Amino acid sequence: MARKHYNRHILKFSAGILLLIVSLSGLEYSSLLRGMARAAEDYNRGDTESALRRYDDIERQLRSFRVIRFIPGEDRRILFLDEARSLYSLGRYDDALERMERENQFSAMITDGRFSLLRGDVTFRKGTINAGAAKSDPQILEDAISAAEDDLRESLRQDPNNWDAKYNFEYVNYIQKQLERDQKEGLKLLPQIPDKENRTKSLSPKQKT
C-alpha cells in the first residue's frame, strides 16, 4: 500500500511539473507572438530597423530554446517572411534571400507562394541595381530578370489568385521582352516594380495575405 501511495504521489508530482512546463512554455510563446505583433507595428510605422531587431531577437530566443522546429509552421514562415521583408526594405537583398532559405531547414518543400513572390521581387530589385553599376555585366542582369520571372511564375502556380504576383510577373515579363529588343543599346536603368496601391511607386515589401 505504501508503495502504491508513493507511486501515485510521484505521478501527481510529475504531472504537476509537466503542466507547469507546458503553462510556462505557452506563456513564453504568447509573449513571442506579441513581440511579432509589435515588430509588425514598427514596420508599418516605417521603423524597419526596430522591427528587424525585434524579429531577430524572437528568432534567437526560439533557437536558444531549441523549439523553432516545433512551433506552428505558419508562425515560423511569417517570422522568416517578415524578417526578409524588413531586410528587403533596408536594401539588404542577399540577407533577405538567406532569411527565406532558412525555412528549408524545416520544410522539405516550401509551397507558400509568398516566399516565391518575395524572392522574385528581391531578385528583380538586385538586377536593377546591377543595371546601374558602372561595370555591370549585362548577362548577370538578364539572368536575374529570368530568375525573378521564374519565381513569380512559381508564386502564381502556388497561389493563382495573388494579384501582386500577377502584376509583377507581367511587368517583369515586359521588361524581359524589352531587353531582348534593346540588346544593341543596352539597358542603363530599369524601373522598379510598382506596388498594388500605386503603380508609379516602388514595390512595397508588404505582401501579407
Biotite code that builds the C-alpha atoms (Angstrom):
import biotite.structure as struc

atoms = struc.array([
    struc.Atom([0.000, 0.000, 0.000], chain_id="A", res_id=1, res_name="MET", atom_name="CA", element="C"),
    struc.Atom([2.795, 2.396, 0.880], chain_id="A", res_id=2, res_name="ALA", atom_name="CA", element="C"),
    struc.Atom([4.477, 1.725, -2.468], chain_id="A", res_id=3, res_name="ARG", atom_name="CA", element="C"),
    struc.Atom([1.256, 2.369, -4.404], chain_id="A", res_id=4, res_name="LYS", atom_name="CA", element="C"),
    struc.Atom([0.704, 5.574, -2.481], chain_id="A", res_id=5, res_name="HIS", atom_name="CA", element="C"),
    struc.Atom([4.290, 6.622, -3.226], chain_id="A", res_id=6, res_name="TYR", atom_name="CA", element="C"),
    struc.Atom([3.850, 5.874, -6.944], chain_id="A", res_id=7, res_name="ASN", atom_name="CA", element="C"),
    struc.Atom([0.635, 7.904, -7.080], chain_id="A", res_id=8, res_name="ARG", atom_name="CA", element="C"),
    struc.Atom([2.426, 10.758, -5.355], chain_id="A", res_id=9, res_name="HIS", atom_name="CA", element="C"),
    struc.Atom([5.256, 10.629, -7.902], chain_id="A", res_id=10, res_name="ILE", atom_name="CA", element="C"),
    struc.Atom([2.802, 10.551, -10.808], chain_id="A", res_id=11, res_name="LEU", atom_name="CA", element="C"),
    struc.Atom([0.900, 13.545, -9.443], chain_id="A", res_id=12, res_name="LYS", atom_name="CA", element="C"),
    struc.Atom([4.136, 15.421, -8.866], chain_id="A", res_id=13, res_name="PHE", atom_name="CA", element="C"),
    struc.Atom([5.388, 14.616, -12.395], chain_id="A", res_id=14, res_name="SER", atom_name="CA", element="C"),
    struc.Atom([2.067, 15.644, -13.910], chain_id="A", res_id=15, res_name="ALA", atom_name="CA", element="C"),
    struc.Atom([2.219, 18.904, -11.980], chain_id="A", res_id=16, res_name="GLY", atom_name="CA", element="C"),
    struc.Atom([5.733, 19.625, -13.223], chain_id="A", res_id=17, res_name="ILE", atom_name="CA", element="C"),
    struc.Atom([4.708, 18.801, -16.800], chain_id="A", res_id=18, res_name="LEU", atom_name="CA", element="C"),
    struc.Atom([1.668, 21.073, -16.537], chain_id="A", res_id=19, res_name="LEU", atom_name="CA", element="C"),
    struc.Atom([3.856, 23.863, -15.168], chain_id="A", res_id=20, res_name="LEU", atom_name="CA", element="C"),
    struc.Atom([6.334, 23.457, -18.035], chain_id="A", res_id=21, res_name="ILE", atom_name="CA", element="C"),
    struc.Atom([3.544, 23.485, -20.618], chain_id="A", res_id=22, res_name="VAL", atom_name="CA", element="C"),
    struc.Atom([1.964, 26.553, -18.998], chain_id="A", res_id=23, res_name="SER", atom_name="CA", element="C"),
    struc.Atom([5.268, 28.425, -18.866], chain_id="A", res_id=24, res_name="LEU", atom_name="CA", element="C"),
    struc.Atom([6.032, 27.448, -22.460], chain_id="A", res_id=25, res_name="SER", atom_name="CA", element="C"),
    struc.Atom([2.615, 28.687, -23.525], chain_id="A", res_id=26, res_name="GLY", atom_name="CA", element="C"),
    struc.Atom([3.130, 31.987, -21.732], chain_id="A", res_id=27, res_name="LEU", atom_name="CA", element="C"),
    struc.Atom([6.599, 32.375, -23.265], chain_id="A", res_id=28, res_name="GLU", atom_name="CA", element="C"),
    struc.Atom([5.327, 31.598, -26.764], chain_id="A", res_id=29, res_name="TYR", atom_name="CA", element="C"),
    struc.Atom([2.428, 34.021, -26.330], chain_id="A", res_id=30, res_name="SER", atom_name="CA", element="C"),
    struc.Atom([4.987, 36.665, -25.383], chain_id="A", res_id=31, res_name="SER", atom_name="CA", element="C"),
    struc.Atom([6.943, 35.944, -28.561], chain_id="A", res_id=32, res_name="LEU", atom_name="CA", element="C"),
    struc.Atom([3.785, 36.260, -30.643], chain_id="A", res_id=33, res_name="LEU", atom_name="CA", element="C"),
    struc.Atom([3.087, 39.620, -29.030], chain_id="A", res_id=34, res_name="ARG", atom_name="CA", element="C"),
    struc.Atom([6.655, 40.584, -29.904], chain_id="A", res_id=35, res_name="GLY", atom_name="CA", element="C"),
    struc.Atom([5.979, 39.711, -33.539], chain_id="A", res_id=36, res_name="MET", atom_name="CA", element="C"),
    struc.Atom([2.862, 41.876, -33.454], chain_id="A", res_id=37, res_name="ALA", atom_name="CA", element="C"),
    struc.Atom([4.857, 44.805, -32.057], chain_id="A", res_id=38, res_name="ARG", atom_name="CA", element="C"),
    struc.Atom([7.520, 44.271, -34.725], chain_id="A", res_id=39, res_name="ALA", atom_name="CA", element="C"),
    struc.Atom([4.816, 44.425, -37.388], chain_id="A", res_id=40, res_name="ALA", atom_name="CA", element="C"),
    struc.Atom([3.581, 47.696, -35.881], chain_id="A", res_id=41, res_name="GLU", atom_name="CA", element="C"),
    struc.Atom([7.122, 49.093, -36.031], chain_id="A", res_id=42, res_name="ASP", atom_name="CA", element="C"),
    struc.Atom([7.386, 48.051, -39.659], chain_id="A", res_id=43, res_name="TYR", atom_name="CA", element="C"),
    struc.Atom([4.055, 49.628, -40.581], chain_id="A", res_id=44, res_name="ASN", atom_name="CA", element="C"),
    struc.Atom([5.170, 52.882, -38.925], chain_id="A", res_id=45, res_name="ARG", atom_name="CA", element="C"),
    struc.Atom([8.282, 52.873, -41.077], chain_id="A", res_id=46, res_name="GLY", atom_name="CA", element="C"),
    struc.Atom([10.696, 51.926, -38.281], chain_id="A", res_id=47, res_name="ASP", atom_name="CA", element="C"),
    struc.Atom([12.120, 49.000, -40.217], chain_id="A", res_id=48, res_name="THR", atom_name="CA", element="C"),
    struc.Atom([15.347, 48.694, -38.236], chain_id="A", res_id=49, res_name="GLU", atom_name="CA", element="C"),
    struc.Atom([13.450, 48.408, -34.955], chain_id="A", res_id=50, res_name="SER", atom_name="CA", element="C"),
    struc.Atom([11.165, 45.795, -36.499], chain_id="A", res_id=51, res_name="ALA", atom_name="CA", element="C"),
    struc.Atom([14.147, 43.792, -37.713], chain_id="A", res_id=52, res_name="LEU", atom_name="CA", element="C"),
    struc.Atom([15.757, 43.879, -34.268], chain_id="A", res_id=53, res_name="ARG", atom_name="CA", element="C"),
    struc.Atom([12.566, 42.500, -32.740], chain_id="A", res_id=54, res_name="ARG", atom_name="CA", element="C"),
    struc.Atom([12.275, 39.746, -35.336], chain_id="A", res_id=55, res_name="TYR", atom_name="CA", element="C"),
    struc.Atom([15.924, 38.765, -34.927], chain_id="A", res_id=56, res_name="ASP", atom_name="CA", element="C"),
    struc.Atom([15.533, 38.627, -31.146], chain_id="A", res_id=57, res_name="ASP", atom_name="CA", element="C"),
    struc.Atom([12.457, 36.416, -31.442], chain_id="A", res_id=58, res_name="ILE", atom_name="CA", element="C"),
    struc.Atom([14.252, 34.002, -33.752], chain_id="A", res_id=59, res_name="GLU", atom_name="CA", element="C"),
    struc.Atom([17.256, 33.967, -31.416], chain_id="A", res_id=60, res_name="ARG", atom_name="CA", element="C"),
    struc.Atom([15.050, 33.049, -28.452], chain_id="A", res_id=61, res_name="GLN", atom_name="CA", element="C"),
    struc.Atom([13.295, 30.294, -30.371], chain_id="A", res_id=62, res_name="LEU", atom_name="CA", element="C"),
    struc.Atom([16.618, 28.822, -31.424], chain_id="A", res_id=63, res_name="ARG", atom_name="CA", element="C"),
    struc.Atom([18.126, 29.113, -27.945], chain_id="A", res_id=64, res_name="SER", atom_name="CA", element="C"),
    struc.Atom([15.176, 27.144, -26.539], chain_id="A", res_id=65, res_name="PHE", atom_name="CA", element="C"),
    struc.Atom([15.520, 24.664, -29.432], chain_id="A", res_id=66, res_name="ARG", atom_name="CA", element="C"),
    struc.Atom([11.822, 24.950, -30.199], chain_id="A", res_id=67, res_name="VAL", atom_name="CA", element="C"),
    struc.Atom([11.797, 26.770, -33.528], chain_id="A", res_id=68, res_name="ILE", atom_name="CA", element="C"),
    struc.Atom([11.227, 23.454, -35.315], chain_id="A", res_id=69, res_name="ARG", atom_name="CA", element="C"),
    struc.Atom([8.176, 22.689, -33.193], chain_id="A", res_id=70, res_name="PHE", atom_name="CA", element="C"),
    struc.Atom([6.240, 25.954, -33.331], chain_id="A", res_id=71, res_name="ILE", atom_name="CA", element="C"),
    struc.Atom([3.290, 26.125, -35.758], chain_id="A", res_id=72, res_name="PRO", atom_name="CA", element="C"),
    struc.Atom([4.634, 26.182, -39.311], chain_id="A", res_id=73, res_name="GLY", atom_name="CA", element="C"),
    struc.Atom([2.583, 29.220, -40.277], chain_id="A", res_id=74, res_name="GLU", atom_name="CA", element="C"),
    struc.Atom([4.039, 31.275, -37.413], chain_id="A", res_id=75, res_name="ASP", atom_name="CA", element="C"),
    struc.Atom([7.567, 30.260, -38.364], chain_id="A", res_id=76, res_name="ARG", atom_name="CA", element="C"),
    struc.Atom([7.003, 31.123, -42.029], chain_id="A", res_id=77, res_name="ARG", atom_name="CA", element="C"),
    struc.Atom([5.574, 34.515, -41.093], chain_id="A", res_id=78, res_name="ILE", atom_name="CA", element="C"),
    struc.Atom([8.624, 35.176, -38.922], chain_id="A", res_id=79, res_name="LEU", atom_name="CA", element="C"),
    struc.Atom([11.054, 34.396, -41.744], chain_id="A", res_id=80, res_name="PHE", atom_name="CA", element="C"),
    struc.Atom([8.979, 36.340, -44.277], chain_id="A", res_id=81, res_name="LEU", atom_name="CA", element="C"),
    struc.Atom([8.746, 39.390, -42.042], chain_id="A", res_id=82, res_name="ASP", atom_name="CA", element="C"),
    struc.Atom([12.480, 39.280, -41.376], chain_id="A", res_id=83, res_name="GLU", atom_name="CA", element="C"),
    struc.Atom([13.095, 39.033, -45.118], chain_id="A", res_id=84, res_name="ALA", atom_name="CA", element="C"),
    struc.Atom([10.704, 41.890, -45.900], chain_id="A", res_id=85, res_name="ARG", atom_name="CA", element="C"),
    struc.Atom([12.459, 44.104, -43.375], chain_id="A", res_id=86, res_name="SER", atom_name="CA", element="C"),
    struc.Atom([15.870, 43.298, -44.851], chain_id="A", res_id=87, res_name="LEU", atom_name="CA", element="C"),
    struc.Atom([14.488, 43.861, -48.353], chain_id="A", res_id=88, res_name="TYR", atom_name="CA", element="C"),
    struc.Atom([13.169, 47.261, -47.318], chain_id="A", res_id=89, res_name="SER", atom_name="CA", element="C"),
    struc.Atom([16.617, 48.136, -45.939], chain_id="A", res_id=90, res_name="LEU", atom_name="CA", element="C"),
    struc.Atom([18.288, 47.172, -49.203], chain_id="A", res_id=91, res_name="GLY", atom_name="CA", element="C"),
    struc.Atom([19.974, 44.082, -47.731], chain_id="A", res_id=92, res_name="ARG", atom_name="CA", element="C"),
    struc.Atom([18.906, 41.820, -50.568], chain_id="A", res_id=93, res_name="TYR", atom_name="CA", element="C"),
    struc.Atom([21.308, 38.911, -50.039], chain_id="A", res_id=94, res_name="ASP", atom_name="CA", element="C"),
    struc.Atom([20.370, 38.769, -46.350], chain_id="A", res_id=95, res_name="ASP", atom_name="CA", element="C"),
    struc.Atom([16.683, 38.794, -47.295], chain_id="A", res_id=96, res_name="ALA", atom_name="CA", element="C"),
    struc.Atom([17.184, 35.810, -49.590], chain_id="A", res_id=97, res_name="LEU", atom_name="CA", element="C"),
    struc.Atom([19.130, 33.984, -46.883], chain_id="A", res_id=98, res_name="GLU", atom_name="CA", element="C"),
    struc.Atom([16.316, 34.500, -44.356], chain_id="A", res_id=99, res_name="ARG", atom_name="CA", element="C"),
    struc.Atom([13.806, 32.909, -46.700], chain_id="A", res_id=100, res_name="MET", atom_name="CA", element="C"),
    struc.Atom([16.130, 29.959, -47.255], chain_id="A", res_id=101, res_name="GLU", atom_name="CA", element="C"),
    struc.Atom([16.039, 29.214, -43.518], chain_id="A", res_id=102, res_name="ARG", atom_name="CA", element="C"),
    struc.Atom([12.578, 27.722, -43.889], chain_id="A", res_id=103, res_name="GLU", atom_name="CA", element="C"),
    struc.Atom([14.204, 24.956, -45.960], chain_id="A", res_id=104, res_name="ASN", atom_name="CA", element="C"),
    struc.Atom([15.738, 23.689, -42.710], chain_id="A", res_id=105, res_name="GLN", atom_name="CA", element="C"),
    struc.Atom([12.265, 22.693, -41.549], chain_id="A", res_id=106, res_name="PHE", atom_name="CA", element="C"),
    struc.Atom([10.196, 22.111, -44.700], chain_id="A", res_id=107, res_name="SER", atom_name="CA", element="C"),
    struc.Atom([11.144, 19.606, -47.373], chain_id="A", res_id=108, res_name="ALA", atom_name="CA", element="C"),
    struc.Atom([9.397, 21.841, -49.902], chain_id="A", res_id=109, res_name="MET", atom_name="CA", element="C"),
    struc.Atom([8.101, 25.395, -49.479], chain_id="A", res_id=110, res_name="ILE", atom_name="CA", element="C"),
    struc.Atom([4.654, 25.632, -51.038], chain_id="A", res_id=111, res_name="THR", atom_name="CA", element="C"),
    struc.Atom([3.853, 29.107, -49.704], chain_id="A", res_id=112, res_name="ASP", atom_name="CA", element="C"),
    struc.Atom([3.521, 31.427, -52.702], chain_id="A", res_id=113, res_name="GLY", atom_name="CA", element="C"),
    struc.Atom([4.548, 34.420, -50.600], chain_id="A", res_id=114, res_name="ARG", atom_name="CA", element="C"),
    struc.Atom([8.108, 33.103, -50.493], chain_id="A", res_id=115, res_name="PHE", atom_name="CA", element="C"),
    struc.Atom([8.304, 32.812, -54.277], chain_id="A", res_id=116, res_name="SER", atom_name="CA", element="C"),
    struc.Atom([6.753, 36.254, -54.713], chain_id="A", res_id=117, res_name="LEU", atom_name="CA", element="C"),
    struc.Atom([9.143, 37.996, -52.349], chain_id="A", res_id=118, res_name="LEU", atom_name="CA", element="C"),
    struc.Atom([12.136, 36.093, -53.712], chain_id="A", res_id=119, res_name="ARG", atom_name="CA", element="C"),
    struc.Atom([11.195, 37.180, -57.233], chain_id="A", res_id=120, res_name="GLY", atom_name="CA", element="C"),
    struc.Atom([10.870, 40.810, -56.159], chain_id="A", res_id=121, res_name="ASP", atom_name="CA", element="C"),
    struc.Atom([14.220, 40.760, -54.345], chain_id="A", res_id=122, res_name="VAL", atom_name="CA", element="C"),
    struc.Atom([15.962, 39.148, -57.311], chain_id="A", res_id=123, res_name="THR", atom_name="CA", element="C"),
    struc.Atom([14.491, 41.694, -59.710], chain_id="A", res_id=124, res_name="PHE", atom_name="CA", element="C"),
    struc.Atom([15.485, 44.598, -57.479], chain_id="A", res_id=125, res_name="ARG", atom_name="CA", element="C"),
    struc.Atom([19.056, 43.290, -57.334], chain_id="A", res_id=126, res_name="LYS", atom_name="CA", element="C"),
    struc.Atom([19.015, 43.175, -61.125], chain_id="A", res_id=127, res_name="GLY", atom_name="CA", element="C"),
    struc.Atom([18.019, 46.821, -61.404], chain_id="A", res_id=128, res_name="THR", atom_name="CA", element="C"),
    struc.Atom([20.913, 47.750, -59.118], chain_id="A", res_id=129, res_name="ILE", atom_name="CA", element="C"),
    struc.Atom([23.314, 45.766, -61.281], chain_id="A", res_id=130, res_name="ASN", atom_name="CA", element="C"),
    struc.Atom([21.990, 47.702, -64.271], chain_id="A", res_id=131, res_name="ALA", atom_name="CA", element="C"),
    struc.Atom([23.109, 50.944, -62.665], chain_id="A", res_id=132, res_name="GLY", atom_name="CA", element="C"),
    struc.Atom([26.572, 49.675, -61.785], chain_id="A", res_id=133, res_name="ALA", atom_name="CA", element="C"),
    struc.Atom([29.397, 51.243, -63.768], chain_id="A", res_id=134, res_name="ALA", atom_name="CA", element="C"),
    struc.Atom([30.885, 47.882, -64.737], chain_id="A", res_id=135, res_name="LYS", atom_name="CA", element="C"),
    struc.Atom([27.811, 45.707, -64.630], chain_id="A", res_id=136, res_name="SER", atom_name="CA", element="C"),
    struc.Atom([27.728, 42.512, -66.647], chain_id="A", res_id=137, res_name="ASP", atom_name="CA", element="C"),
    struc.Atom([24.645, 42.540, -68.921], chain_id="A", res_id=138, res_name="PRO", atom_name="CA", element="C"),
    struc.Atom([24.406, 38.769, -68.641], chain_id="A", res_id=139, res_name="GLN", atom_name="CA", element="C"),
    struc.Atom([24.117, 38.997, -64.842], chain_id="A", res_id=140, res_name="ILE", atom_name="CA", element="C"),
    struc.Atom([21.187, 41.376, -65.271], chain_id="A", res_id=141, res_name="LEU", atom_name="CA", element="C"),
    struc.Atom([19.482, 39.126, -67.801], chain_id="A", res_id=142, res_name="GLU", atom_name="CA", element="C"),
    struc.Atom([19.953, 36.099, -65.556], chain_id="A", res_id=143, res_name="ASP", atom_name="CA", element="C"),
    struc.Atom([18.495, 37.992, -62.584], chain_id="A", res_id=144, res_name="ALA", atom_name="CA", element="C"),
    struc.Atom([15.419, 39.013, -64.558], chain_id="A", res_id=145, res_name="ILE", atom_name="CA", element="C"),
    struc.Atom([14.957, 35.467, -65.834], chain_id="A", res_id=146, res_name="SER", atom_name="CA", element="C"),
    struc.Atom([15.245, 34.084, -62.277], chain_id="A", res_id=147, res_name="ALA", atom_name="CA", element="C"),
    struc.Atom([12.747, 36.661, -60.988], chain_id="A", res_id=148, res_name="ALA", atom_name="CA", element="C"),
    struc.Atom([10.342, 35.671, -63.746], chain_id="A", res_id=149, res_name="GLU", atom_name="CA", element="C"),
    struc.Atom([10.649, 32.005, -62.747], chain_id="A", res_id=150, res_name="ASP", atom_name="CA", element="C"),
    struc.Atom([9.983, 32.821, -59.084], chain_id="A", res_id=151, res_name="ASP", atom_name="CA", element="C"),
    struc.Atom([6.932, 34.910, -59.905], chain_id="A", res_id=152, res_name="LEU", atom_name="CA", element="C"),
    struc.Atom([5.619, 32.187, -62.205], chain_id="A", res_id=153, res_name="ARG", atom_name="CA", element="C"),
    struc.Atom([6.018, 29.697, -59.352], chain_id="A", res_id=154, res_name="GLU", atom_name="CA", element="C"),
    struc.Atom([4.227, 32.083, -56.991], chain_id="A", res_id=155, res_name="SER", atom_name="CA", element="C"),
    struc.Atom([1.283, 32.165, -59.381], chain_id="A", res_id=156, res_name="LEU", atom_name="CA", element="C"),
    struc.Atom([1.283, 28.385, -59.603], chain_id="A", res_id=157, res_name="ARG", atom_name="CA", element="C"),
    struc.Atom([1.113, 28.191, -55.819], chain_id="A", res_id=158, res_name="GLN", atom_name="CA", element="C"),
    struc.Atom([-1.440, 30.981, -55.478], chain_id="A", res_id=159, res_name="ASP", atom_name="CA", element="C"),
    struc.Atom([-3.204, 31.777, -58.796], chain_id="A", res_id=160, res_name="PRO", atom_name="CA", element="C"),
    struc.Atom([-5.332, 34.498, -57.181], chain_id="A", res_id=161, res_name="ASN", atom_name="CA", element="C"),
    struc.Atom([-2.441, 36.627, -55.897], chain_id="A", res_id=162, res_name="ASN", atom_name="CA", element="C"),
    struc.Atom([-2.793, 39.903, -57.788], chain_id="A", res_id=163, res_name="TRP", atom_name="CA", element="C"),
    struc.Atom([0.620, 41.156, -56.680], chain_id="A", res_id=164, res_name="ASP", atom_name="CA", element="C"),
    struc.Atom([2.196, 38.109, -58.281], chain_id="A", res_id=165, res_name="ALA", atom_name="CA", element="C"),
    struc.Atom([0.104, 38.530, -61.437], chain_id="A", res_id=166, res_name="LYS", atom_name="CA", element="C"),
    struc.Atom([1.036, 42.170, -61.900], chain_id="A", res_id=167, res_name="TYR", atom_name="CA", element="C"),
    struc.Atom([4.704, 41.712, -61.058], chain_id="A", res_id=168, res_name="ASN", atom_name="CA", element="C"),
    struc.Atom([5.013, 38.708, -63.366], chain_id="A", res_id=169, res_name="PHE", atom_name="CA", element="C"),
    struc.Atom([3.517, 40.655, -66.263], chain_id="A", res_id=170, res_name="GLU", atom_name="CA", element="C"),
    struc.Atom([5.779, 43.608, -65.522], chain_id="A", res_id=171, res_name="TYR", atom_name="CA", element="C"),
    struc.Atom([8.964, 41.528, -65.350], chain_id="A", res_id=172, res_name="VAL", atom_name="CA", element="C"),
    struc.Atom([7.923, 39.676, -68.492], chain_id="A", res_id=173, res_name="ASN", atom_name="CA", element="C"),
    struc.Atom([7.518, 43.040, -70.241], chain_id="A", res_id=174, res_name="TYR", atom_name="CA", element="C"),
    struc.Atom([10.996, 44.125, -69.111], chain_id="A", res_id=175, res_name="ILE", atom_name="CA", element="C"),
    struc.Atom([12.429, 40.823, -70.310], chain_id="A", res_id=176, res_name="GLN", atom_name="CA", element="C"),
    struc.Atom([10.977, 41.355, -73.768], chain_id="A", res_id=177, res_name="LYS", atom_name="CA", element="C"),
    struc.Atom([12.148, 44.960, -73.774], chain_id="A", res_id=178, res_name="GLN", atom_name="CA", element="C"),
    struc.Atom([15.677, 43.777, -73.013], chain_id="A", res_id=179, res_name="LEU", atom_name="CA", element="C"),
    struc.Atom([15.564, 41.327, -75.875], chain_id="A", res_id=180, res_name="GLU", atom_name="CA", element="C"),
    struc.Atom([14.510, 44.102, -78.265], chain_id="A", res_id=181, res_name="ARG", atom_name="CA", element="C"),
    struc.Atom([17.104, 46.507, -76.962], chain_id="A", res_id=182, res_name="ASP", atom_name="CA", element="C"),
    struc.Atom([20.226, 44.345, -76.892], chain_id="A", res_id=183, res_name="GLN", atom_name="CA", element="C"),
    struc.Atom([22.215, 46.668, -79.126], chain_id="A", res_id=184, res_name="LYS", atom_name="CA", element="C"),
    struc.Atom([21.735, 49.773, -76.982], chain_id="A", res_id=185, res_name="GLU", atom_name="CA", element="C"),
    struc.Atom([21.829, 48.024, -73.617], chain_id="A", res_id=186, res_name="GLY", atom_name="CA", element="C"),
    struc.Atom([19.670, 48.942, -70.647], chain_id="A", res_id=187, res_name="LEU", atom_name="CA", element="C"),
    struc.Atom([21.136, 51.593, -68.380], chain_id="A", res_id=188, res_name="LYS", atom_name="CA", element="C"),
    struc.Atom([18.355, 51.683, -65.836], chain_id="A", res_id=189, res_name="LEU", atom_name="CA", element="C"),
    struc.Atom([15.345, 49.514, -65.097], chain_id="A", res_id=190, res_name="LEU", atom_name="CA", element="C"),
    struc.Atom([12.252, 50.875, -63.361], chain_id="A", res_id=191, res_name="PRO", atom_name="CA", element="C"),
    struc.Atom([11.328, 49.056, -60.162], chain_id="A", res_id=192, res_name="GLN", atom_name="CA", element="C"),
    struc.Atom([8.207, 47.004, -59.754], chain_id="A", res_id=193, res_name="ILE", atom_name="CA", element="C"),
    struc.Atom([5.300, 49.249, -58.705], chain_id="A", res_id=194, res_name="PRO", atom_name="CA", element="C"),
    struc.Atom([3.140, 48.190, -55.785], chain_id="A", res_id=195, res_name="ASP", atom_name="CA", element="C"),
    struc.Atom([-0.543, 47.361, -55.887], chain_id="A", res_id=196, res_name="LYS", atom_name="CA", element="C"),
    struc.Atom([-1.579, 50.647, -54.268], chain_id="A", res_id=197, res_name="GLU", atom_name="CA", element="C"),
    struc.Atom([0.332, 52.989, -56.531], chain_id="A", res_id=198, res_name="ASN", atom_name="CA", element="C"),
    struc.Atom([1.797, 51.594, -59.713], chain_id="A", res_id=199, res_name="ARG", atom_name="CA", element="C"),
    struc.Atom([4.064, 54.615, -60.114], chain_id="A", res_id=200, res_name="THR", atom_name="CA", element="C"),
    struc.Atom([5.972, 53.894, -56.890], chain_id="A", res_id=201, res_name="LYS", atom_name="CA", element="C"),
    struc.Atom([8.496, 51.228, -55.957], chain_id="A", res_id=202, res_name="SER", atom_name="CA", element="C"),
    struc.Atom([7.243, 47.889, -54.788], chain_id="A", res_id=203, res_name="LEU", atom_name="CA", element="C"),
    struc.Atom([6.445, 47.735, -51.100], chain_id="A", res_id=204, res_name="SER", atom_name="CA", element="C"),
    struc.Atom([7.678, 44.536, -49.454], chain_id="A", res_id=205, res_name="PRO", atom_name="CA", element="C"),
    struc.Atom([4.411, 44.195, -47.553], chain_id="A", res_id=206, res_name="LYS", atom_name="CA", element="C"),
    struc.Atom([2.623, 41.279, -49.207], chain_id="A", res_id=207, res_name="GLN", atom_name="CA", element="C"),
    struc.Atom([0.544, 39.862, -46.411], chain_id="A", res_id=208, res_name="LYS", atom_name="CA", element="C"),
    struc.Atom([-2.157, 37.532, -47.436], chain_id="A", res_id=209, res_name="THR", atom_name="CA", element="C"),
])
